[in-house]
Amino acid sequence: MSGVPPEDWSRAVALLRDADEIALAGDVTPDGDALGSLLAAAIGLHAQGHRVSASWGRVPFQVPPALASLPGQELLVPPARFPRAPGLLVTLAAPDVDRLGLLAGCAERAGTVIVVDDHDSNTRFGDVHLVDPDVAATVVIVAALLRQLGIPLSAEIAAPLYAGLSSDTGSFKYRVTSPAAHELAARLLRTGFRHDVLARALWDTHPAGYLRLLGLMLSRLAVEPEAAGGLGLAWTYCTADEASSFGIPLEGTGGAVADMVQTVAEAEVAAVCRSGADGTVRVSLRSGDQVDISEVSAALGGGGHRFAAGFTSYSDLEDTMTLLRKALTAWADRHLLERRSA
């Protein structure tokens, strides 16, 4: 992992080995990579004899149904029971302190903060940074860290690591899928956990209400071939009330739907907008191999990866889409012109 300086690896390993109690805080949205990183780290460190508290800063404190079978959940504590001022805090898959949600204050009060993350937009808000945007997922860094700590790779640890690796590579189809990602997957599979059961839960199991809501959102699909400098934009939306009427949490309508919208042949960029009851619009973005949407998202106050990112807008849906179109145009004006003149 060339993106992490050797001195940060050495310091992180020393801090973790010497700590009696370790607090682990994941990104406020417990997706496959965030929750997989959190649970794998918690299981491994607990097995090594450390007292571990693992959480993320959102209420209600619920594990997504697709990840409900992952081991290690007995080590999770709700935000109210998380250490207020931990001596050693490890953050996982959170690109900035705000992504810790209700636990952001714990990071500010902590004695030492180790940041473990793979986002291009990471702000290096802690003291020690195991941050590498070139790896396929945060779980790749967690797996390397556990290995350096001498913690054996068990089936119980492998399952959440695989959940994160599979999620952030789009079941090994995204561009971030590298030889190293497949090599790690092979190591994980050798432990013997039921990857087929996990994959079905992650990719092939949905409530009927989700499919009905997906049908509504796809019926609204808009395609704008002229957007993003002619590379094209495909987008759709739903509201909190609509998601609720189908029995689906609003956060469950982002990334997976964006992956579906990204299959539109006439558009390089896909966007899924979710209008919340609080007046915000959360936008999940995907792109193929031409648009760096982490840069586009950052211009709109968000962040993420080069080909999977997002932002939160405090305008209505119409104004949010206007802002997105302008940001895509600005990106295209900068980068497409550079490519054509190169």
N, C-alpha and C positions, 0 to 999 in steps of 0.2 A: 504494500500500500504506500506508493511513493508520495501521496498527498499528505501524509502525516510525518512530521519530523521525528527522528529517532528519540530525541530528548523528551518529546511529549509521550511517546510510548513508554519510555523508561519511568517517567514520573507518574503516569497513570497506574502502571503496574505496581509501583512501590506504594502509592497511596492506597490502593485497594488491598494489597497484601497486609498492610499495617492497620487497617481500619477494623474496629470491632463491629461498628454499626454503619450500614450504608443505606442511604435513601436513593431510590430510583424514581425518576419522574419522566413519563413519556409525553409525547405530543398530545395536545388536548383532544385530538381526534384519533381514537385507538384503531387505526387501520391495520392491515396485515403486518406492515413493516414496523410501525410504532409499537403495537402490542407484542408482536413476535420478539422484537428486540428487548422489550421490558421483561417479558416472561422468561426468555432464555437467560438473560443476565441475572434475574432474581433466583432462578433455579440453580444456576451454577454457583453463584456466590453463597447462597444458603447451604448448598452441599459442601462448600469449603469451610463452613463453620461461622460465617458472618451472620449477624442479625440484619435482616433485610426488610425494608418497607418499600412497596412498589405501588405507584398510583399515577393518575393523570388528573388534571384540574378541571373537571366538568361534572356538573350535577344535572340530571341523574347520572349516577356512576354505574354504567352498564356496559358489559362486553357485547359487541355486535354478535347477532345469532350465528353468522358464518364462522366465527372464531370461538364459539362457546365450548368446543371440545378440546381446546388447547390445554395442556397441563400447566401446573404452576399457579393456578388462580387462587389457591389458598393463601398465597403470599401477597395478594392484592389487598390494599386498604383504601377506603374512600378518602377524599381530600381532607375531610374534617379530622381524620386520625393520622394524617401524614405529619412527620416531624416539622415543627414550625421553623426551627433554625438548625438544620442538620449539620453535623460536623463535616461530613462528606456527602455531596450530592452528585449523582450522575444523571445527566439529562440524555434522553434517547429520541432521535428522529425529530427533534424540535429545532428549527432553523433560527429562531430568536426567542428571547425570554417571554414575549407575549404569547407564544404558542404553548406555554405551560399553563395558561389559563389561571385558575384559582391557586396554582402552586407557584406563580411567578414571584411572589413575595418570599417564598422559601428559598429561592435561588439568590435573592438579594441578601438574605440573612445567613446563608450557609457559610461555613468556614472555608471550604474549597469546592469548586464546581468543575467537574469533568464533563465536557460536551462531546457526545458521540453522535455523529450525524453524517449524512451523505448529500445534503442539499447544496446546490450551487450558491444559494442565497444565504447560507449560514453567516450570522453576524459575529461569530466568535465571542459570545457574551460571557463565557466562563473564564476559568483560570488555566485549564489544560484542555487542549483541543485535539480530539481524535476525529477529525473532519476530513473526509475524502470524497469529493464530488465525482470521482472517476469510478468508484465501485458501483455495483448494481443496486445495492440497498444498504441501509444501516446495519441490518443483521450480518452482513459480511464483516463489518468492523467488529461487531460484538463477538462473532465466532473467532476472529483473530485474537481479540482481547482475552477471551476465555482460554484459548490455547496457550497464550503467553503466561497466563496465571497457573497453568498446569492442571486445569480442570478437565477431566475426561469428557468426551463427547458421548453422552447417553442418548437413548431414544427420546427421553423426556425433554432434553435440551434441543434435540434435532428437530422435533415437530414444530415448535414456534419459530425456529430459525428458517425452516423450509417454508412456513406460511409467509414470512416476510420476503424471502427470496422470490417465491412464486408470485406474490402480489406485485412487487415493484418491478418485476421483469414482464408483467402481463402474461404469466404462465410461460415464460421464457421466449416471448416473441418480440419484446421491445429491443431497441437498438442497444440498450445498456447490457444486454445479455452477452457476456464475454466468456472466453474459455475458462477463466477463473470462476465465474458463476456456475458453470456446469461442473467444474471440478469440486466446488463446495457442495453442490447438490448431490454428487456421487458419494461424498463423504457422509452426508446426512442420511442418504438412503441406506447406506451400509449398516446403520444402527438398527434398522428393522421396524421403524414406526410405520403405521398404515398411511402411506402417502396418498393412496387412492381414495381413502375415506376423507382425508383432509382436502384433497383437490375437489371432490364432489361438493363438500360443504362450501368451499371458497367460490367455485365457479358455476356449479350446476344445480344449485338448490335455491329456489326463491319462493316466497309466499305468493299465492295467486294475486293478491292485491298489488304486488310489485309489478307483475306482468301487465296487469290492467293499467296501472299508472304509466308504465313504459309505453304502452300502446297510445295513451293520450299524448304523451310527450313527443313520440315519433310522428303522430298525426299533425303536430305543430311545426315540424321540421322546416326551417328556412335555410336556403342555400344562396349565398351571395358570391358568385364566381369572381367578381371584380375586387373583392376585399383583399387585404394583405398584399397589395401590389399585383393583383391578378392571380395570386396563389389560391384564393378562395377561403370562405368561412361558412361552416355549417353550424347552426345553433338551434336550441330549443329551450323551453323553460317549464317550470311548474311553480305553484304557490304552496305555502305551508298548509293552507286549508285543503287544497287538493290532495296533497300527500296524506294528510290526516284522514281524509274521507276514504282513502284506500287502506288505512291502517299502516302506513309506511312512515318512518321518521324522515324528516326533510333531509338530514345528512346522508341518508341511504339512497339519494337520487343523484349523486354527483359523479364520482369517478367512473363507475361501471356504465352509466348512461353515456358519459363522454366517450368512453371507449367504443360504444356502439355507434355514436354519431360520427366518430372519426373514420368509420368505414366508408363514408360518402366519397365516391370517386372524384367528385368535382371540387373538393375542398381540401386544402392542406391543414387548416386549423378547425378544431371542433370546440364548441363552447356549450356548457349546460348551466343555465341560470336558475337559481332557487330563491324565490322571494320569501323572506322570513316574516313572521308575525311582528318582529321588532323593526320592520321597515328597511332592513338591509337586503342586499341581493348578493348571494354567494355564487361565484362563478368558477366552475371547474373547466380547465383548458387542456387540450391535447393537440399535438401536432405530429406530422410525419417526420421527415428528415431535413426540412428546409428552414423552418421558423423556430428560433430560440424563444419559446414562450415564457421561460423564466425571466428573460429580459423584459418582455412585454408585461408580464405580471408585476415585476418590480416597479415599472413605470406607473402602475396603478395601485401601488401600495401593498402588493402581495409578493409572492415568491414561489419557489419550488424547483423543479428539475427542468432541464433543457426542453424536454418533450412532454412533460406533465407538470402543470402548475395551476395556480389559482389566485384569486383575490376576492376581497369583500368590498362591495360598493355601498355607499350610503345615499345613493340616488335611486330613483325608481327604475324599472326595467328598461324603459325607452332610453333614458339618459345613460344608463349603464352600458347599453349596447352602442350608443353613440361614442362613449368614452373608449370602449374596446376597439371599435372600428378606427378611431383616430390613432390609438396606440399601435395598432397593427400597420396602419399606413406609415406612421413615423418610423417604425422598425424597418419596413420595406424600403422606405426612402433612403435610410442609412445603409442597409446591408445589400439590398439587391443592386443598387447603383454601384457599390464597391465590387460586387461579383462581375457585373457586366463590363466594368472598365479594367478588370484585372487581366 
